[in-house]
Amino acid sequence: MRFWILLIIPMILVSQNLKVASYNIQNLFDLQLNGSEYPKYKPYKNGWNRGALNKKLNNISTVICDIDADIIGLQEIENINSLKLLKNRLKRVGCEYRYSAIANHQNSTVKTAILSRYKIIKHREIKVSHSKRQRSILEAHIDINDYPLVVFVNHWKSKYHGGKESKRVAYAKALSKRLEALKGEYILLGDFNSNYNEYKTIEKKFNDTDSKTGINHQLKTIKNDKLVDINTLKKYKNLHYNLWLDIPKFNRWSMNFYGKKGTPDSIIIPFNMLDNSNIEYKRGSFGVFKPQYLFTKRGYINRWEFKNHKHIGKGYSDHLPIYASFSINGNKNISIKSIENLYDIDELDDRVKLKDVKVLMKMGNSAIIKQSINGRGVYIYRVASNLKVGYSYDIVVDKITTYRGLKEITQISNIREKEKIDIDKYIKNANKLDINNLKQNDIYRDVIGVYRDKKLYINGGKPIDIFFKSDKPKSGEEIKIKYAHIGYYNRIQIVVYNKIKKGEYNGIL
């Protein structure tokens, strides 16, 4: 019986579930006077005291615990201290989130934040304007079982107090610009202060953009005046899908403002969250979290109460949380290999992971990488735009090929930046260059020889083929190559990319 159990367990662990949520918690302030608070949240004024704060922390913690999301984006957090108070309260009640981040640079009254059970590798802010009061978009890079996921937590300009649509378009443009430079899987979530179909519901008093909306037109959740569905998303990969479309129309609301229901909160995904690889959205899993305690007896959302110029110490938020589930595809087909292994095969049967590769040189979107000082190098062809020279990475190799004898990696994913490295020790000295034992994608320092008839003669010995991308020297001229790249095109050769000065060339751009 034990033998059969051991066989079955690996099949059960093929994929895991990842739950992601968003919640506007309606103003969590601490009790420290910073000068940027809303008037009603000044410490020890209007009933905002230790008792009210504890009640607010307890209530919000109850909601977050009950949602039980692995990652939750939050809106309307005052500052990092308020976030710490919430984290500590969650830990105390048994719902610990080890990792967190907040968009804390701007001096806005409230900010966006994120809590995660998975490690946040790094985070940054997307500034929408130069105004210090303008909320930033939080961008968090999270490691999901070696799959990189970027989560953008948004809180766009409200429609109240002068909140014209152009303000939200500005947010959408800043976000879209960042997405253009981003490769890989990501999720857009938060309080966009826009309905999922804003292009149809926009009110005249907010419409200063000729009905062009941030969430629909700029984020490309519509095409040909129709909301993007799954089939359209898979056909046009530059679009986005709003998960509100996964549930019936009558259930599409997360806010009910005096009987006026809307969808200011959204979770939006790109095509690669539906391509059956890495992290995959589970169709039909999107929903609105609405237990009975989040509603009053009259059926209204049980918002945090402020009456007669005083905090009552009751309620939760004026928004309902939203959530969605994603499957984390198992790593059963990703084995850890070395660069040397790639030279033993013509193509991959399954993806492989290369750990701790060092980027030694780049030529446009191509690069040379090595794992160890004495190990082999390999050429990444036109898919290295997200790699930087002098840094180490873990990467997954999806596809390889051999072109004219040159081994090439032609598709990579799951890029994880690790640390800055000294590339000099991975580059060989010229006195180690053995014409009879050259290996492609090695790099040699300060190679000197005489150029003649498309060959380089080193110390008068056996010549090696040499290829100049430009500025070829004169026949018989002695040249020095600062960094000589050993390439391959039907046979081994040195590849030179540019001329530094007369008689001196470079194999690195």
C-alpha positions in Angstrom: 0.0 0.0 0.0 2.8 2.4 0.8 4.3 1.8 -2.6 1.1 2.9 -4.4 0.8 6.0 -2.3 4.3 7.1 -3.3 3.3 6.8 -7.0 0.1 8.8 -6.7 1.4 11.8 -4.7 3.4 13.4 -7.6 0.3 13.3 -9.8 -1.7 15.2 -7.2 0.8 18.0 -6.8 0.9 18.9 -10.5 -0.7 22.3 -9.9 -1.5 24.6 -7.0 -4.1 27.3 -6.5 -3.2 31.0 -6.2 -5.9 33.3 -4.9 -5.6 37.0 -5.6 -7.9 39.7 -4.2 -8.4 43.5 -4.0 -10.0 45.5 -1.3 -10.5 49.2 -0.7 -10.6 49.3 3.1 -11.9 52.9 3.4 -9.2 54.8 5.1 -6.9 53.1 7.6 -5.1 55.8 9.5 -2.7 55.6 12.5 -2.7 57.8 15.5 0.4 59.9 14.6 -0.2 63.4 13.3 1.5 63.8 10.0 -0.3 66.8 8.7 -1.7 65.1 5.6 -4.6 63.4 7.2 -8.2 63.9 6.2 -9.7 66.2 8.8 -12.0 63.5 10.3 -8.9 61.2 10.8 -6.8 63.6 12.8 -5.5 61.7 15.9 -7.8 61.9 18.9 -10.2 64.2 17.1 -13.8 63.3 16.1 -13.6 60.0 17.9 -10.6 58.7 16.0 -8.8 57.3 19.0 -7.2 54.0 20.1 -10.6 52.3 20.5 -11.8 53.3 17.0 -8.5 52.3 15.5 -8.5 48.9 17.2 -12.1 48.3 16.0 -11.1 49.2 12.4 -8.1 46.9 12.5 -10.1 44.0 13.9 -12.9 44.5 11.3 -10.6 44.7 8.3 -8.6 41.8 9.6 -11.7 39.7 9.8 -12.5 40.4 6.2 -8.9 39.7 5.0 -8.8 36.5 7.0 -12.1 35.3 5.6 -11.1 36.1 2.0 -8.0 33.9 2.6 -6.2 35.3 -0.5 -2.5 34.5 -1.1 -2.0 38.0 -2.5 -4.3 41.0 -1.7 -4.0 44.5 -3.0 -5.2 47.2 -0.7 -6.3 50.8 -1.2 -6.6 53.7 1.2 -3.7 52.9 3.6 -2.3 56.1 5.2 1.4 55.1 5.3 3.8 52.3 6.1 3.0 52.5 9.9 -0.6 51.9 9.2 0.3 48.9 7.1 2.5 47.6 9.9 -0.4 47.9 12.3 -2.6 45.9 10.0 0.1 43.2 9.5 0.6 42.9 13.2 -3.1 42.5 13.8 -3.4 39.9 11.1 -0.5 38.0 12.6 -2.1 38.2 16.0 -5.4 36.7 14.8 -3.7 33.9 12.9 -3.6 35.3 9.3 0.0 36.3 8.9 1.3 37.8 5.6 5.1 37.7 5.7 5.6 40.0 2.8 4.3 43.5 2.0 4.9 46.7 0.1 3.4 50.2 -0.1 3.6 53.0 -2.6 5.0 55.3 0.1 7.1 57.9 -1.8 4.3 60.3 -2.8 2.9 62.5 -0.1 -0.7 61.5 -0.9 -3.2 61.2 1.9 -3.8 57.5 1.3 -1.8 55.0 -0.6 -1.9 51.6 -2.3 -0.3 48.6 -0.6 0.0 44.8 -1.0 0.1 41.8 1.3 1.6 38.5 0.1 2.3 35.0 1.3 4.8 34.7 -1.5 8.1 36.6 -1.5 8.0 40.1 -3.0 11.3 40.3 -4.9 11.1 44.0 -5.5 8.6 46.8 -5.9 8.5 50.3 -7.4 6.0 53.1 -7.9 4.6 54.4 -11.1 4.1 58.2 -10.7 1.2 59.6 -12.5 2.0 63.3 -12.2 4.4 65.6 -10.5 1.8 66.5 -7.9 2.9 65.3 -4.5 -0.7 64.6 -3.6 -1.3 62.3 -6.5 -1.5 58.6 -5.6 1.1 56.3 -7.2 0.4 52.9 -8.7 2.3 50.2 -6.8 4.2 47.6 -8.9 5.2 44.5 -7.0 7.3 41.7 -8.4 6.4 38.4 -6.7 8.1 35.0 -6.9 5.3 32.3 -7.2 7.1 29.0 -7.0 9.9 30.3 -9.3 7.4 31.9 -11.7 7.7 35.7 -11.7 4.4 37.6 -11.4 4.0 41.3 -11.4 0.9 42.8 -9.6 -0.1 46.4 -10.2 -2.2 47.9 -7.4 -4.2 50.9 -8.6 -6.3 53.6 -6.9 -7.2 56.0 -9.6 -8.7 59.5 -9.2 -12.2 59.5 -7.7 -15.1 61.0 -9.6 -15.8 63.3 -6.7 -14.0 66.6 -6.0 -13.2 67.5 -9.6 -12.5 63.9 -10.8 -13.0 64.3 -14.5 -12.2 61.4 -16.8 -9.0 63.0 -18.0 -7.6 62.4 -14.5 -8.2 58.6 -14.8 -6.9 58.6 -18.4 -3.6 60.0 -17.0 -3.4 57.0 -14.7 -4.2 54.6 -17.6 -1.5 56.2 -19.8 1.2 55.9 -17.1 0.3 52.3 -16.5 0.1 51.5 -20.2 3.5 53.0 -20.8 5.0 50.7 -18.1 3.3 47.7 -19.5 4.8 48.3 -22.9 8.3 47.7 -21.4 7.2 44.7 -19.3 7.6 41.1 -20.4 5.9 38.2 -18.6 2.8 37.7 -16.6 1.0 40.4 -14.7 -2.3 41.3 -13.0 -3.9 44.7 -12.9 -6.1 45.2 -9.9 -7.5 47.8 -7.5 -9.9 50.7 -7.3 -9.9 52.2 -10.8 -12.9 54.4 -9.9 -14.3 53.3 -13.3 -17.0 50.9 -14.2 -15.9 47.9 -16.3 -18.0 49.3 -19.1 -17.2 53.0 -18.4 -17.3 53.8 -22.1 -21.0 53.2 -22.0 -21.8 54.5 -18.5 -19.7 57.7 -18.3 -21.7 60.6 -17.0 -21.7 63.9 -18.9 -20.4 65.9 -15.9 -17.2 63.7 -15.9 -16.8 63.4 -19.6 -14.0 65.8 -20.7 -12.3 63.3 -23.0 -14.8 62.9 -25.8 -16.0 59.7 -24.2 -12.5 58.1 -24.4 -12.0 56.3 -21.1 -8.9 55.1 -19.2 -10.1 51.7 -18.3 -11.6 50.8 -21.7 -9.7 52.7 -24.4 -6.3 53.2 -22.8 -6.0 49.8 -21.1 -7.6 48.2 -24.2 -10.4 46.3 -22.6 -12.6 47.1 -25.6 -12.1 46.5 -29.3 -14.4 47.8 -32.0 -16.6 49.3 -29.4 -17.2 45.9 -27.7 -15.8 44.6 -24.4 -12.9 42.2 -25.0 -13.9 38.6 -24.4 -11.7 35.5 -24.1 -11.7 34.7 -27.8 -10.8 38.3 -28.7 -8.0 38.3 -26.2 -6.4 35.2 -27.5 -6.6 36.6 -31.1 -5.3 40.1 -30.3 -2.6 39.7 -27.7 -2.2 43.4 -26.9 -5.6 43.6 -25.3 -6.8 43.0 -21.7 -9.7 41.1 -20.2 -11.7 42.4 -17.3 -12.8 39.5 -15.1 -16.2 41.2 -14.3 -17.3 39.6 -17.6 -17.0 36.2 -16.0 -20.1 36.7 -13.9 -23.7 37.6 -14.8 -24.6 41.3 -15.3 -26.9 41.5 -12.2 -24.0 40.4 -10.0 -21.6 43.0 -11.4 -21.1 45.4 -8.5 -18.7 46.0 -5.6 -20.1 49.3 -4.4 -23.6 50.5 -3.7 -23.7 54.2 -3.2 -27.2 55.0 -2.0 -28.8 52.5 -4.3 -26.4 53.2 -7.2 -24.4 50.1 -7.9 -21.1 50.2 -9.7 -17.8 48.4 -10.4 -15.0 50.8 -9.3 -12.9 47.7 -8.4 -11.5 45.4 -11.1 -9.1 42.6 -11.7 -7.8 42.8 -15.3 -5.5 40.3 -17.1 -3.4 40.0 -20.3 -3.5 37.2 -22.8 -0.6 35.2 -21.2 -2.7 34.6 -18.1 -4.8 32.3 -20.3 -2.1 30.5 -22.4 -1.9 27.2 -20.4 1.6 27.9 -19.0 3.1 29.2 -15.7 0.3 31.0 -13.9 -3.2 30.6 -15.5 -6.5 32.3 -14.6 -9.1 29.7 -13.6 -12.2 30.6 -15.6 -15.3 31.3 -13.5 -13.3 31.8 -10.3 -13.8 35.6 -10.2 -16.2 36.8 -7.6 -17.3 39.5 -5.1 -16.8 38.6 -1.4 -20.1 39.4 0.3 -20.7 37.6 3.6 -23.7 38.7 5.5 -21.7 40.7 8.0 -20.6 43.1 5.2 -24.2 44.3 4.9 -26.6 46.2 7.1 -30.0 44.9 8.0 -31.4 47.1 5.3 -29.2 45.5 2.7 -26.6 48.4 2.3 -22.9 47.8 2.4 -21.8 47.9 6.0 -19.4 50.9 5.6 -17.3 52.4 8.4 -19.6 54.8 10.1 -19.0 58.5 10.7 -22.0 60.3 12.1 -22.6 63.6 13.7 -18.9 64.5 13.2 -17.8 61.4 15.0 -16.5 57.9 14.4 -19.0 55.4 15.7 -16.6 52.5 15.8 -18.8 50.3 13.6 -18.6 49.0 10.1 -16.0 47.8 7.6 -15.7 49.6 4.2 -17.8 51.2 1.5 -16.4 48.7 -1.0 -16.8 44.9 -1.2 -13.6 42.9 -1.9 -13.2 41.1 -5.2 -11.1 38.0 -5.8 -10.0 35.5 -8.5 -8.1 32.2 -8.5 -5.2 31.2 -10.7 -3.5 27.8 -11.1 0.2 27.5 -10.7 1.2 24.9 -13.2 3.5 22.4 -11.6 7.3 22.3 -12.2 7.3 18.6 -13.2 8.5 19.5 -16.7 11.2 22.0 -15.6 14.4 20.2 -14.6 17.5 22.1 -13.5 20.3 21.7 -16.1 23.6 23.3 -17.0 24.6 25.1 -20.2 26.8 22.1 -21.0 23.7 19.9 -21.2 22.3 22.1 -24.0 25.3 21.2 -26.3 24.4 17.5 -26.0 21.0 17.9 -27.6 19.4 19.4 -30.7 16.1 20.4 -29.2 14.3 20.4 -25.9 11.7 17.8 -25.0 10.7 19.8 -21.9 11.7 23.2 -20.6 14.8 23.4 -18.5 16.0 25.8 -15.8 19.4 27.4 -15.8 20.4 28.7 -12.4 22.8 31.6 -11.8 23.7 32.5 -15.4 25.9 35.5 -15.8 25.4 38.0 -18.6 28.8 38.8 -20.1 27.9 40.7 -23.2 24.9 42.0 -25.2 24.4 42.7 -28.9 21.0 44.4 -29.2 18.5 41.9 -27.8 21.0 39.0 -28.0 23.5 38.0 -25.2 26.2 35.7 -24.1 25.8 33.9 -20.8 27.9 31.6 -18.6 27.3 29.8 -15.3 30.8 29.2 -14.1 34.3 30.5 -14.8 35.4 27.3 -16.6 32.0 26.3 -17.9 30.6 26.8 -21.4 29.0 29.9 -22.7 25.9 30.0 -24.9 24.2 32.5 -27.2 20.8 33.9 -26.5 19.3 35.0 -29.8 17.0 38.1 -29.8 15.2 37.3 -26.6 17.5 38.9 -24.0 15.9 42.4 -23.8 15.2 42.0 -20.1 18.8 40.9 -19.2 21.5 43.3 -18.2 25.3 42.9 -18.6 27.0 42.3 -15.3 24.0 40.6 -13.6 23.2 37.0 -12.7 19.8 35.4 -13.3 17.8 32.2 -13.0 16.0 31.6 -16.3 13.8 28.9 -17.8 14.8 27.9 -21.4 11.8 27.1 -23.5 13.4 26.5 -26.8 16.9 26.0 -28.4 18.2 25.6 -31.9 21.5 25.2 -33.8 22.1 27.7 -36.6 25.1 27.0 -38.8 26.7 25.2 -35.9 26.0 27.9 -33.4 24.0 26.7 -30.4 21.3 29.3 -29.6 18.6 29.8 -27.0 15.7 31.2 -28.8 13.0 31.5 -26.1 13.2 32.1 -22.4 10.8 32.8 -19.5 10.6 33.1 -15.8 13.5 35.5 -15.6 14.6 36.1 -12.0 17.3 38.7 -11.4 19.7 37.8 -8.6 22.7 40.0 -8.1 25.3 42.2 -9.7 28.5 40.3 -10.6 32.1 41.0 -11.7 32.2 39.8 -15.3 36.0 40.1 -15.7 36.7 36.7 -14.0 34.5 35.0 -16.6 36.6 36.4 -19.5 39.7 34.5 -20.5 43.2 36.1 -21.0 44.7 36.0 -24.5 47.5 33.8 -23.3 45.0 31.0 -22.7 43.8 31.1 -26.3 44.4 27.7 -27.9 43.6 27.7 -31.6 43.1 24.0 -31.6 40.7 24.0 -28.6 38.4 26.9 -29.1 34.8 26.7 -27.8 32.0 28.9 -29.1 30.8 31.7 -26.9 34.0 32.0 -24.9 35.3 35.6 -24.6 39.1 36.4 -24.6 40.6 39.7 -23.4 43.2 41.7 -25.4 43.8 39.4 -28.4 46.6 40.6 -30.7 47.3 39.4 -34.2 47.8 40.2 -37.8 44.7 40.4 -40.1 45.1 38.9 -43.6 42.5 37.3 -46.0 39.7 37.2 -43.4 41.9 35.4 -40.9 43.7 36.5 -37.8 47.3 35.2 -37.3 48.3 35.1 -33.6 52.0 35.0 -32.8 52.7 33.8 -36.3 50.9 30.5 -35.7 47.8 28.8 -37.2 45.2 31.4 -38.3 41.6 31.6 -37.1 38.7 32.9 -39.2 37.6 36.4 -38.2 34.4 38.2 -39.0 34.0 42.0 -38.8 30.5 43.5 -38.5 31.9 46.8 -39.8 35.2 48.7 -40.2 37.3 45.8 -41.5 41.1 46.5 -41.1 43.6 46.6 -44.0 45.2 43.3 -44.9 48.5 42.9 -43.1 47.5 45.3 -40.3 48.3 44.3 -36.7 45.2 44.7 -34.6 44.2 44.3 -30.9 40.7 43.0 -30.0 39.8 44.2 -26.5 37.2 41.5 -26.1 37.2 38.7 -28.7 34.0 36.7 -29.0 34.4 33.2 -30.2 31.4 32.6 -32.6 30.4 30.0 -35.1 29.2 30.1 -38.6 29.8 26.8 -40.3 33.2 26.8 -38.5 34.7 28.5 -35.5 35.5 32.2 -35.8 36.2 35.4 -33.9 33.3 37.9 -34.2 34.2 41.6 -34.0 31.3 44.1 -33.5 32.9 47.6 -33.6 36.1 49.6 -34.0 37.3 51.5 -31.0 40.2 53.3 -32.7 42.8 52.7 -35.3 44.1 49.2 -34.8 41.9 48.4 -31.9 38.6 46.6 -32.1 35.9 45.2 -29.7 33.9 42.0 -29.6 31.4 43.6 -27.2 29.0 46.4 -27.9 
